[in-house]
Amino acid sequence: MRCLSEQSGASLVTLDTKMLKKVTHQRVFSNNNAEDTFSLTLVGNKINAAQISFTITNNKGEILYKENFPSEALLDYGLLEVSEKPTEKDKENYLLKRMDTFFEPKDFSTPAIKPNADYEPQYSDRIIWNTLKQDTTAVGFDYLLYEESGRSIAYSKKLKKVVEYFSCC
């Protein structure tokens, strides 16, 4: 009888994964006098079955925001413009393109909440909404996961953290 290595299968899988792609973008966000780094890092063995880490790091190297999601979260209705019956390669190419365009200038707004925007209780928290609406220097970032999971985040100087001020569907 042979002894098995003390490494678990989970750690072997972890050792076998690699960074497949990283996209970074510099943007004023948490501090109006310095840029933060927005990044998406794709880690795994296969693009269509990898994990993405979305992080925002300030100019001091502190992580302000981190969200992990499966790479398939970047598949949306735009894939149908590529093909009505997309292949695995079509999906891979689309995911990589979505990573490249995730931090488009059009997805950032200042102020985060426009003066004429109405609060919608089913999509936001009143305290967060009011805090951001009062800060005309707050920068908002909008992004979409899956087909209809739209999110808006901003750095609240009052709360000293990144907050989600809108989430729908």
GROMACS elastic network, one bead per residue, 0.5 to 0.9 nm:
[ bonds ]
;  ai    aj funct       b0    kb
    3     6     6  0.88016   500
    4     7     6  0.82913   500
    5     8     6  0.77754   500
    7    10     6  0.81318   500
    7    11     6  0.63681   500
    7    12     6  0.68665   500
    8    11     6  0.54153   500
    8    12     6  0.64718   500
    8    13     6  0.88377   500
    9    12     6  0.50435   500
    9    13     6  0.62547   500
    9    14     6  0.86816   500
   10    13     6  0.51748   500
   10    14     6  0.63106   500
   10    15     6  0.87561   500
   11    15     6  0.61742   500
   11    16     6  0.85904   500
   12    15     6  0.50936   500
   12    16     6  0.62526   500
   12    17     6  0.89810   500
   13    16     6  0.50607   500
   13    17     6  0.65464   500
   14    17     6  0.55172   500
   14    18     6  0.85870   500
   14    44     6  0.85978   500
   15    18     6  0.80744   500
   16    44     6  0.81508   500
   16    45     6  0.75063   500
   17    20     6  0.88860   500
   17    43     6  0.65904   500
   17    45     6  0.53044   500
   17    46     6  0.89208   500
   17    50     6  0.89373   500
   18    42     6  0.84639   500
   18    43     6  0.54794   500
   18    44     6  0.53625   500
   18    45     6  0.63599   500
   19    22     6  0.74648   500
   19    41     6  0.70449   500
   19    42     6  0.58143   500
   19    44     6  0.64780   500
   19    45     6  0.83728   500
   20    41     6  0.77612   500
   20    42     6  0.54172   500
   20    43     6  0.55881   500
   20    44     6  0.67953   500
   20    45     6  0.76990   500
   20    46     6  0.81232   500
   20    47     6  0.72138   500
   20    50     6  0.86068   500
   21    40     6  0.81076   500
   21    41     6  0.59634   500
   21    42     6  0.51472   500
   21    43     6  0.73693   500
   21    96     6  0.80641   500
   21    99     6  0.86704   500
   22    39     6  0.69917   500
   22    40     6  0.56470   500
   22    42     6  0.62120   500
   22    43     6  0.88747   500
   22    99     6  0.82993   500
   23    38     6  0.82029   500
   23    39     6  0.54836   500
   23    40     6  0.52432   500
   23    41     6  0.65951   500
   23    42     6  0.88106   500
   23    99     6  0.67408   500
   23   100     6  0.64790   500
   23   102     6  0.87154   500
   23   103     6  0.89338   500
   24    37     6  0.65591   500
   24    38     6  0.55116   500
   24    40     6  0.65734   500
   24    41     6  0.86320   500
   24   100     6  0.89096   500
   24   103     6  0.83306   500
   25    36     6  0.82548   500
   25    37     6  0.57220   500
   25    38     6  0.50838   500
   25    39     6  0.63724   500
   25   103     6  0.66901   500
   26    35     6  0.57972   500
   26    36     6  0.56657   500
   26    38     6  0.62461   500
   26    39     6  0.88167   500
   27    34     6  0.81572   500
   27    36     6  0.53872   500
   27    37     6  0.65145   500
   27    38     6  0.73848   500
   28    31     6  0.63392   500
   28    32     6  0.58171   500
   28    33     6  0.72654   500
   28    34     6  0.59177   500
   28    36     6  0.58439   500
   28    37     6  0.86985   500
   28   139     6  0.76383   500
   29    32     6  0.66576   500
   29    34     6  0.80462   500
   29    35     6  0.66196   500
   29    36     6  0.61537   500
   29    37     6  0.89926   500
   29    58     6  0.85624   500
   29   138     6  0.73020   500
   29   139     6  0.54405   500
   29   140     6  0.77672   500
   29   141     6  0.87236   500
   29   154     6  0.74183   500
   29   155     6  0.66732   500
   30    33     6  0.89337   500
   30    34     6  0.80658   500
   30    35     6  0.79143   500
   30    36     6  0.70135   500
   30    58     6  0.72544   500
   30    64     6  0.85225   500
   30   138     6  0.77056   500
   30   139     6  0.76061   500
   30   154     6  0.78056   500
   30   155     6  0.51871   500
   30   156     6  0.76403   500
   30   157     6  0.73577   500
   30   160     6  0.87873   500
   30   161     6  0.83885   500
   30   162     6  0.80733   500
   31    34     6  0.55638   500
   31    35     6  0.71251   500
   31    36     6  0.79464   500
   31    58     6  0.83109   500
   31   138     6  0.88218   500
   31   155     6  0.85342   500
   31   157     6  0.84177   500
   32    35     6  0.76917   500
   32   137     6  0.74236   500
   32   138     6  0.84653   500
   32   139     6  0.88602   500
   34    58     6  0.81602   500
   34    59     6  0.66692   500
   35    58     6  0.70477   500
   35    59     6  0.63461   500
   36    56     6  0.66495   500
   36    57     6  0.56168   500
   36    59     6  0.55556   500
   36    60     6  0.88951   500
   36    61     6  0.89041   500
   37    55     6  0.79438   500
   37    56     6  0.55653   500
   37    57     6  0.51383   500
   37    58     6  0.63275   500
   37    59     6  0.74355   500
   37    61     6  0.89693   500
   38    54     6  0.74230   500
   38    55     6  0.58594   500
   38    57     6  0.66082   500
   38    58     6  0.88985   500
   38   103     6  0.77981   500
   39    53     6  0.78065   500
   39    54     6  0.56910   500
   39    55     6  0.53650   500
   39    56     6  0.64651   500
   39    57     6  0.83326   500
   39   103     6  0.87054   500
   40    52     6  0.63602   500
   40    53     6  0.55637   500
   40    55     6  0.66619   500
   40    99     6  0.70060   500
   40   102     6  0.84309   500
   41    51     6  0.80524   500
   41    52     6  0.53681   500
   41    53     6  0.51629   500
   41    54     6  0.66978   500
   41    55     6  0.84830   500
   41    99     6  0.88754   500
   42    47     6  0.76035   500
   42    50     6  0.64416   500
   42    51     6  0.57493   500
   42    53     6  0.67101   500
   42    71     6  0.73532   500
   42    99     6  0.88700   500
   43    46     6  0.84601   500
   43    47     6  0.81008   500
   43    50     6  0.55484   500
   43    51     6  0.53546   500
   43    52     6  0.63195   500
   43    53     6  0.80649   500
   43    71     6  0.89813   500
   44    47     6  0.69844   500
   44    49     6  0.70306   500
   44    51     6  0.63016   500
   44    52     6  0.88312   500
   45    48     6  0.89338   500
   45    49     6  0.73946   500
   45    50     6  0.65728   500
   46    49     6  0.53142   500
   46    50     6  0.58178   500
   46    92     6  0.88437   500
   47    50     6  0.53370   500
   47    51     6  0.84672   500
   47    71     6  0.70203   500
   47    72     6  0.88042   500
   47    91     6  0.87866   500
   47    92     6  0.59225   500
   47    95     6  0.77623   500
   47    96     6  0.82279   500
   48    51     6  0.89303   500
   48    70     6  0.85301   500
   48    71     6  0.61338   500
   48    72     6  0.62584   500
   48    88     6  0.75559   500
   48    89     6  0.89693   500
   48    91     6  0.70864   500
   48    92     6  0.59422   500
   48    95     6  0.77938   500
   49    70     6  0.70894   500
   49    71     6  0.64063   500
   49    72     6  0.72109   500
   50    69     6  0.88946   500
   50    70     6  0.60557   500
   50    71     6  0.53887   500
   50    72     6  0.80681   500
   51    68     6  0.69001   500
   51    69     6  0.58188   500
   51    71     6  0.53029   500
   51    72     6  0.85745   500
   52    67     6  0.82345   500
   52    68     6  0.55940   500
   52    69     6  0.53795   500
   52    70     6  0.58595   500
   52    71     6  0.56558   500
   52    73     6  0.89007   500
   53    66     6  0.69165   500
   53    67     6  0.58304   500
   53    69     6  0.66492   500
   53    70     6  0.87420   500
   54    65     6  0.78043   500
   54    66     6  0.55835   500
   54    67     6  0.51457   500
   54    68     6  0.61621   500
   54    69     6  0.81962   500
   55    63     6  0.69217   500
   55    64     6  0.74611   500
   55    65     6  0.53700   500
   55    67     6  0.65420   500
   55    68     6  0.86381   500
   56    62     6  0.85369   500
   56    63     6  0.59347   500
   56    64     6  0.54949   500
   56    65     6  0.50655   500
   56    66     6  0.66489   500
   57    60     6  0.78328   500
   57    61     6  0.57478   500
   57    62     6  0.54062   500
   57    64     6  0.54932   500
   57    65     6  0.71528   500
   57    66     6  0.88982   500
   58    61     6  0.54365   500
   58    62     6  0.54698   500
   58    63     6  0.65216   500
   58    64     6  0.66851   500
   59    62     6  0.74407   500
   60    63     6  0.89682   500
   63    66     6  0.71782   500
   64   155     6  0.85107   500
   64   161     6  0.66421   500
   64   162     6  0.64248   500
   65   161     6  0.80774   500
   65   162     6  0.62791   500
   65   163     6  0.88777   500
   69    72     6  0.82120   500
   69    73     6  0.66340   500
   69   145     6  0.88607   500
   70    73     6  0.56590   500
   70    74     6  0.82054   500
   71    74     6  0.59513   500
   71    75     6  0.78729   500
   71    95     6  0.71647   500
   72    75     6  0.53480   500
   72    76     6  0.87413   500
   72    91     6  0.86334   500
   72    95     6  0.75248   500
   72   145     6  0.87508   500
   72   146     6  0.72854   500
   73    76     6  0.77139   500
   73    95     6  0.88578   500
   73   144     6  0.85488   500
   73   145     6  0.50529   500
   73   147     6  0.80825   500
   74    94     6  0.83286   500
   74    95     6  0.59096   500
   74    96     6  0.89608   500
   74    98     6  0.64749   500
   74    99     6  0.78047   500
   74   144     6  0.76576   500
   74   145     6  0.55590   500
   74   146     6  0.56346   500
   74   147     6  0.81610   500
   75    78     6  0.76291   500
   75    79     6  0.66023   500
   75    91     6  0.74391   500
   75    94     6  0.73585   500
   75    95     6  0.64419   500
   75    98     6  0.81216   500
   75   145     6  0.75982   500
   75   146     6  0.56036   500
   75   147     6  0.69257   500
   76    79     6  0.59522   500
   76    80     6  0.81174   500
   76   144     6  0.85250   500
   76   145     6  0.75644   500
   76   146     6  0.52836   500
   76   148     6  0.78041   500
   77    80     6  0.56077   500
   77    81     6  0.75905   500
   77   146     6  0.85311   500
   77   147     6  0.59642   500
   77   148     6  0.89265   500
   78    81     6  0.53807   500
   78    82     6  0.72436   500
   78    94     6  0.84387   500
   78   147     6  0.87527   500
   79    82     6  0.52587   500
   79    83     6  0.66634   500
   79    84     6  0.80225   500
   79    86     6  0.73617   500
   79    90     6  0.80186   500
   79    91     6  0.72598   500
   79    94     6  0.65649   500
   79    95     6  0.89852   500
   80    83     6  0.50122   500
   80    84     6  0.50719   500
   80    85     6  0.75660   500
   80    86     6  0.73810   500
   81    84     6  0.72009   500
   82    85     6  0.87050   500
   82    86     6  0.71377   500
   82    90     6  0.72759   500
   82    94     6  0.81097   500
   83    86     6  0.50105   500
   83    87     6  0.82421   500
   83    90     6  0.77786   500
   86    89     6  0.78366   500
   86    90     6  0.54376   500
   86    91     6  0.64282   500
   87    90     6  0.50035   500
   87    91     6  0.63306   500
   87    92     6  0.86584   500
   88    91     6  0.50727   500
   88    92     6  0.61896   500
   88    93     6  0.86877   500
   89    93     6  0.61510   500
   89    94     6  0.84702   500
   90    93     6  0.52321   500
   90    94     6  0.60762   500
   90    95     6  0.86021   500
   91    94     6  0.50308   500
   91    95     6  0.60607   500
   91    96     6  0.86083   500
   92    95     6  0.51812   500
   92    96     6  0.62864   500
   92    97     6  0.86350   500
   93    96     6  0.52111   500
   93    97     6  0.61633   500
   93    98     6  0.86347   500
   94    97     6  0.50166   500
   94    98     6  0.60971   500
   94    99     6  0.86109   500
   95    98     6  0.50711   500
   95    99     6  0.62729   500
   95   100     6  0.87410   500
   96    99     6  0.51006   500
   96   100     6  0.63711   500
   96   101     6  0.88579   500
   97   100     6  0.50203   500
   97   101     6  0.63397   500
   97   102     6  0.85235   500
   98   101     6  0.51339   500
   98   102     6  0.57369   500
   99   102     6  0.51495   500
   99   103     6  0.81501   500
  100   103     6  0.75734   500
  100   104     6  0.86741   500
  101   104     6  0.55977   500
  102   107     6  0.83323   500
  102   143     6  0.72913   500
  102   144     6  0.87309   500
  103   106     6  0.83358   500
  103   107     6  0.67048   500
  103   108     6  0.80724   500
  103   141     6  0.84756   500
  103   142     6  0.89681   500
  103   143     6  0.83088   500
  104   107     6  0.55459   500
  104   108     6  0.74931   500
  105   108     6  0.55727   500
  105   109     6  0.83418   500
  106   109     6  0.74426   500
  106   142     6  0.88294   500
  107   140     6  0.79437   500
  107   141     6  0.55866   500
  107   142     6  0.51395   500
  107   143     6  0.69462   500
  108   112     6  0.79447   500
  108   139     6  0.67084   500
  108   140     6  0.54305   500
  108   142     6  0.65346   500
  109   112     6  0.53498   500
  109   113     6  0.80266   500
  109   114     6  0.87266   500
  109   138     6  0.84068   500
  109   139     6  0.55731   500
  109   140     6  0.50081   500
  109   141     6  0.65638   500
  109   142     6  0.83987   500
  110   113     6  0.75064   500
  110   114     6  0.78866   500
  110   136     6  0.70348   500
  110   137     6  0.63186   500
  110   138     6  0.61336   500
  110   140     6  0.63896   500
  111   114     6  0.59368   500
  111   115     6  0.82490   500
  111   132     6  0.83971   500
  111   133     6  0.77892   500
  111   135     6  0.73320   500
  111   137     6  0.55413   500
  111   138     6  0.52701   500
  111   139     6  0.56175   500
  111   140     6  0.68987   500
  112   132     6  0.69530   500
  112   133     6  0.73454   500
  112   135     6  0.83168   500
  112   136     6  0.74251   500
  112   137     6  0.77744   500
  112   138     6  0.53450   500
  112   141     6  0.75417   500
  112   152     6  0.85504   500
  112   153     6  0.82264   500
  112   154     6  0.66603   500
  113   116     6  0.83152   500
  113   117     6  0.65118   500
  113   129     6  0.79264   500
  113   132     6  0.67007   500
  113   133     6  0.53591   500
  113   134     6  0.87600   500
  113   135     6  0.86644   500
  113   136     6  0.79381   500
  113   138     6  0.80803   500
  113   139     6  0.85196   500
  113   140     6  0.73620   500
  113   165     6  0.87836   500
  114   117     6  0.52868   500
  114   118     6  0.88379   500
  114   133     6  0.72920   500
  114   136     6  0.83915   500
  115   118     6  0.85235   500
  115   133     6  0.70823   500
  115   134     6  0.89143   500
  115   136     6  0.86042   500
  117   133     6  0.88784   500
  119   123     6  0.83915   500
  119   124     6  0.73995   500
  119   125     6  0.87247   500
  119   126     6  0.74121   500
  119   129     6  0.71426   500
  119   130     6  0.85982   500
  120   123     6  0.56835   500
  120   124     6  0.62860   500
  120   125     6  0.85622   500
  120   126     6  0.85540   500
  120   166     6  0.86866   500
  121   124     6  0.53516   500
  121   125     6  0.65150   500
  121   126     6  0.69638   500
  122   125     6  0.82752   500
  122   167     6  0.86931   500
  122   168     6  0.82567   500
  123   165     6  0.78950   500
  123   166     6  0.53857   500
  123   167     6  0.52043   500
  123   168     6  0.56946   500
  123   169     6  0.86527   500
  124   127     6  0.89257   500
  124   128     6  0.76907   500
  124   129     6  0.68154   500
  124   164     6  0.78051   500
  124   165     6  0.54097   500
  124   167     6  0.65909   500
  124   168     6  0.87143   500
  125   128     6  0.54810   500
  125   129     6  0.60153   500
  125   130     6  0.86307   500
  125   164     6  0.85793   500
  125   165     6  0.66755   500
  125   166     6  0.80241   500
  126   129     6  0.50486   500
  126   130     6  0.60477   500
  126   131     6  0.84722   500
  126   165     6  0.87753   500
  127   130     6  0.52986   500
  127   131     6  0.60706   500
  127   132     6  0.86495   500
  128   131     6  0.51412   500
  128   132     6  0.62202   500
  128   133     6  0.84889   500
  128   156     6  0.80907   500
  128   159     6  0.86605   500
  128   163     6  0.72160   500
  128   164     6  0.78800   500
  128   165     6  0.61611   500
  129   132     6  0.53798   500
  129   133     6  0.59970   500
  129   134     6  0.86806   500
  129   165     6  0.58098   500
  129   166     6  0.83364   500
  130   133     6  0.50148   500
  130   134     6  0.62203   500
  130   135     6  0.88311   500
  131   134     6  0.55192   500
  131   135     6  0.68058   500
  131   156     6  0.72384   500
  131   157     6  0.88213   500
  131   158     6  0.71805   500
  131   159     6  0.83178   500
  132   135     6  0.51659   500
  132   136     6  0.76478   500
  132   137     6  0.89238   500
  132   138     6  0.65581   500
  132   154     6  0.78315   500
  132   155     6  0.83549   500
  132   156     6  0.63262   500
  132   157     6  0.85468   500
  132   158     6  0.85932   500
  132   165     6  0.80703   500
  133   136     6  0.67551   500
  133   138     6  0.82741   500
  134   137     6  0.89484   500
  134   138     6  0.88556   500
  135   138     6  0.55407   500
  135   156     6  0.82377   500
  135   157     6  0.82500   500
  135   158     6  0.89117   500
  136   139     6  0.83692   500
  138   154     6  0.65909   500
  138   155     6  0.66213   500
  138   156     6  0.70492   500
  138   157     6  0.79418   500
  139   153     6  0.84572   500
  139   154     6  0.57278   500
  139   155     6  0.70393   500
  140   152     6  0.64898   500
  140   153     6  0.56225   500
  140   155     6  0.77240   500
  140   165     6  0.89182   500
  141   151     6  0.81609   500
  141   152     6  0.55094   500
  141   153     6  0.53435   500
  141   154     6  0.62800   500
  142   150     6  0.71629   500
  142   151     6  0.56175   500
  142   153     6  0.65715   500
  142   154     6  0.89974   500
  142   166     6  0.88585   500
  143   149     6  0.83688   500
  143   150     6  0.58577   500
  143   151     6  0.54518   500
  143   152     6  0.65364   500
  143   153     6  0.85888   500
  144   147     6  0.73132   500
  144   148     6  0.67449   500
  144   149     6  0.55414   500
  144   151     6  0.62494   500
  144   152     6  0.89129   500
  145   148     6  0.67651   500
  145   149     6  0.51185   500
  145   150     6  0.64796   500
  145   151     6  0.80971   500
  146   149     6  0.59986   500
  146   150     6  0.86333   500
  147   150     6  0.84736   500
  148   168     6  0.74808   500
  148   169     6  0.56233   500
  149   167     6  0.70923   500
  149   168     6  0.58455   500
  149   169     6  0.51829   500
  150   166     6  0.78790   500
  150   167     6  0.56932   500
  150   168     6  0.53896   500
  150   169     6  0.68337   500
  151   164     6  0.70366   500
  151   165     6  0.78401   500
  151   166     6  0.56216   500
  151   168     6  0.66783   500
  152   163     6  0.84863   500
  152   164     6  0.57235   500
  152   165     6  0.57745   500
  152   167     6  0.64623   500
  153   162     6  0.66251   500
  153   163     6  0.54814   500
  153   165     6  0.57638   500
  153   166     6  0.71739   500
  153   167     6  0.89663   500
  154   161     6  0.84073   500
  154   162     6  0.54861   500
  154   163     6  0.56215   500
  154   164     6  0.66437   500
  154   165     6  0.72927   500
  155   158     6  0.88583   500
  155   159     6  0.82841   500
  155   160     6  0.71278   500
  155   161     6  0.55705   500
  155   163     6  0.61055   500
  155   164     6  0.88192   500
  156   159     6  0.52491   500
  156   160     6  0.55385   500
  156   161     6  0.55839   500
  156   162     6  0.59937   500
  156   163     6  0.65757   500
  157   161     6  0.69923   500
  157   162     6  0.87263   500
  158   161     6  0.82180   500
  159   162     6  0.82555   500
  159   163     6  0.85188   500
  164   167     6  0.71867   500
